[in-house]
């Protein structure tokens, strides 16, 4: 799921996004609450109409911002109080408020409010955050006013402690929610620990419900997570890399600024069907970057999004054919070095 934090996938129009074969887009409850506000979005007809995206949408709960804004917030059983980085005002975000905001925004999938512990953290702190996440989930379920229209997903926390993860997964599975997420990964821990967490947790979540690994979007991490049973991913990687001049090409990461591309008139990837690869050369894209033309952000973003979506589509087809383990064997092994 491409990330559209503020109701836009950076540098890409909805039509361009649709052409990448994106099926679903993520937006950010916390940021949209601060600007422009959920009430304005509701007046516009809801999040889909506001950003002109006709496909499915997911909003996160703001829980990750509890983690990322640690210098600005205080956590209590009632919820989180933090100082707005925009205007300095104090804001309280509770499980109830998070769900109310998401009900108003109108996304198809909404996330329970959770506490994401940092890495590393003492086991006692992680256990307390995991237990609080479950209590907050119960409050989210009670508050949710649009269950027929919006699927509420619970989030498994537990840090790098597999027993805490497994216990949390089993407790959430018993609630028979529309879907489940594994959160609190990609917060600083090494990739091999992420793989262990997913492999231990995903099989405990209901097989016939969507399983969502939050904040992950590299080739290897996605392939390994799919092998463990994960269905959904979101990550800012494709557009963030584009804004730094990096492109993803068949598993590799290239820097379009490199001198080797200055007189290279081949497309980024001759096998890619995206608008960028079908229209422009590596030399032209490098020229745009060196001359600081804004178009380069759009063209590189289109390609990177298409590339990662194509990667997951190819895995899907390999699963149907029964060839996933052989076709993607390289990505299922731990990274070398």
N, C-alpha and C positions, 0 to 999 in steps of 0.2 A: 504494500500500500504506500504510494508516494505520500510524503508528509507535506500537508498544506497548513502550516502552523496558524497563520492569520487568515484563513479562508482563501489561500492562494498557494499553489506549488510554485516556488520562487522562479521567476523568469519564464514561466510556461503558461500559455492560455489554456482554458478548458478544452478547446478543440485540439490543440497540440497534445494535451495530456491524453485525450481519448485516442489519438492516433498512435500513442505508445503502447496501446492495448491494456492500459491501466484499468482495472475493474472497480477499484475502491480507493478512496482517499481519506486520509486522517487529518483532523484539525484539532486545535488545542484549546480546551476549555478555559484554562487559566488565562491565556493571552487574549482570547476573544472576550472574556469577561472584563478585562482591563480596557480593551479597545477593539471594537467600538461599543461593546456591551451587548448582552444577549437580548435585551428588550428591543434595541434597534434592529437586530437581525430578525427577530420575530415579526416586527412591523414590515420588514422587507419580504416576508413570506417564508421565513425559515432559512437555514443554512444552505440548502441545496439551491434555492432560487437566488439567494444573496450572492453566491459565488458562481452561479450559472453552471453547476455540475449536476448532471442528471443521474449519475450512477450512485451506488451505495456510498455512504459516508460513516466514519467512526469518529467519535470525539473521545479523547482521553479525559481523565478525571481531574487533572491538576496535581495528582499525587507525585509525579516525577518532579514537578517544580518545588514540592516540599523538600525533596532531596537536593536539587540543584541550587536553590536559594537559601542554603543553610545559614548564611550570614545574615539573612533578613527575617528569619521566622522563629517562632516558638511553637513546639508541639505539645498538646495536652490531649486528654481523653475526649474532650468535646470536639477538637479539630485543630486547625493550624491558624495562627495569627501571624501575619507578615506585613512588612512595609512595602508598598508598591514601588517598584523601581522606576515607574513613570512619573509619579507626582508626590511620592513620600507618604501618602495617606495609609492608615492602618486598615487592613482587610482581614476578615475572618472567613476561612474556608473550612466548612464542616462537611461530613458525608451528606447531610441533608441539602446543604447549599450547592454542593457539586452536582448532585442529581437534579435539583431544581433548575440549575443553569443549563444542564444538558437536555432536560426535558424541553426547555424553552428554545434551545438552539435547533433541536429537531433532527439530529443525526439518526441513522438507522441502527447503529450499534453504539452503546454508551458504556463507559467503564466505571466500575466501582472505585470509590475513593480509597486509596491505600497509602501506607507509609513505606517508603522505599529506603531501607537502611544502606548506608555507604559501605564501601569496601576499602580497607578492612574495618571491621567493627567487632567489639567483644561479643561473644556468643549470647550473653545475657541481654545485650541491647537488641540484637537481631531477633531473639526469641520474643522480646517484649513488642517489637514492631510487628512481628508476624501475628501475634495474638491480637494486637490492636487492629490490624488490617481485617481480621475476621469479624471482630465486633463492629467495625465500621461498615463492613459488607452487609451485616444484618440490618443496620440502620439504612443503608442504601436501598435494600430490597423493600423495606417498609415505606420509604419515601417515594419510590418510583411510581409516577402517576400515569405513565403511558406504556405499560408492559405489552400491550397488543401491537404497538407501533414501533417500539424501540427495544432491541434485545440488550439486556444488561449482562455484561460479562464480569465474572469475579476474577481476582488476580492472586496468584500464588506467590507469596514471598517466602523468605527463609534464608536469604544470603547464600553462602557457600556450604551451609550445613545440610547435608542430604537428608538427615532424619527430620529436620524441621520442614524441609521442602515436601517430603513425602507425607508427613502428618497434615500439613496445610492442604495439599492436593486432595487427600482423602476426605477431609472435612468439607472442602468446597464441592467435591463431586457429589456428596450426599445431598446437597441443596438442589440438584437438578436444574442448574441455570441454563440459559440458552447457549452459552459459550464460556470458555475459560482462557485466561492468559497466564503466562509465566512472566513475572516482572522482576525488577531488581537485578537484571543481568546487564552486562555492558556498562557497569558503573565503576570500572577500574580493575576488575579481576582479569587474569589471563584467559585466553581463549580456550585453553584446555579445561579450565574449571567451568566455563560456560557450557561446554559440551557435556561434562559430567552432570551438571545440574539438569540440563534438558533431558538427557538419557534416563536419569533417575525419576524425573517428575512427569514427563509427558505421558508415559504409558499408564499412569494412575488416573489420568483424566478421561472422561467418557469418550469412547471411540467414535460415537455418532454425533458428537458435538464439536464445533470448531475449536481448535487449539491455536492460540496466538502467542508468538514469542515477541515480546515488545522490545523495540529499539535495535533490532538486528538486521543487517542487510548486506553482508559480504558473501561472496560465492561459497566459501568453505563453511562458514557458520550456517548459512541457509541449507546447504546440502546435508550437513550432518544433522541439523534439527529436523529436516523433513524425514530423514531416515529414522528418527526417533518418534515421528508421528505428528509433527507440527504442520499446520495448514496456512497460517497467516503471519506476515512479517510487516514491519514498518521501519524505515530508516531514512535519515536525512542524507546519507552518503552520496547518492547519485547527483543531487543538485548541489550539495556542498562541494564535492570534488570539482564539479563543473565551474563553480565560482573561483576555483583556484587553478584552473587551467589543466585539470587532470581528466583523462577519459578512460573508460573501461572498455577493453577490447579483448573478447574471448578469453577472459580470465586474467588478463594482464592489466596493469595500470600504466598509462603513458602520460607524459607531460607534453602537451601540445606546444609549449614554449621552446622545446629543444631544437637546436640548430639542424638536426637531422631531418626535420620536417619542412624546412624553409623552401625547398624546391621539390617537395614530394607532392605530386599531383594526383595520387591515388586517393580514394575515399578512406575514411577512418577504417571501415570494415566493409569489404565488398560483399560480404554475406548478410549484412544488416539492411533491413528494409526501411529504416527510419528516414525521415525527410533529410536530415543532415547528411547521412551517408549516401543517399541517392542523388544529392544535389551539389555538395561542396567537397573540395579537396582538403587534404591535411595542410597544404601550403596556405590555402585561403584562411582556414581556421587559425593557423599560427599567425597570419597577418592580422586578423581581427584582434587577437590577443595582444600582439605587440603594439598595435595602434589604439588599444583600450576602447575598442568599439563594443557597445553594450550587446550587440547581436550575438557575440560569442557566448555569452552566458546562456542565452536561449538555445542556441544550436548544440552546445555541449550537454546541456541538461536534457534535451530531447533524446540525444543518443544514449546517455548514461541510463536514463529511465528505461528506454526501450531495451537496452542490453540486459539489465537485471531482470526485467519482466520476462524477456525471452528466455533467460536462463531458467527461471522457475517454470515457464511453460514447457520447456524441453524436458525438465524433470518430470512434470506431470505426464507427458506423453510416454516417457520411459517407464513410469510406474504402470501405466495401462498395458504396455507391451511386455512387462516383466523383465526389463533390462536395466533398471535403475542402478543396481549394485555394480554392474559391469561397465555401463556407459559413464558413470560418474565416480568410478573407483578412486580416481585421483583426488577428488574433492572430499571423499569420505575418510581419508587418512589424515592424521594430525599434520599440521604444517611443519615443514622441515626448517631447522635452524631457528 
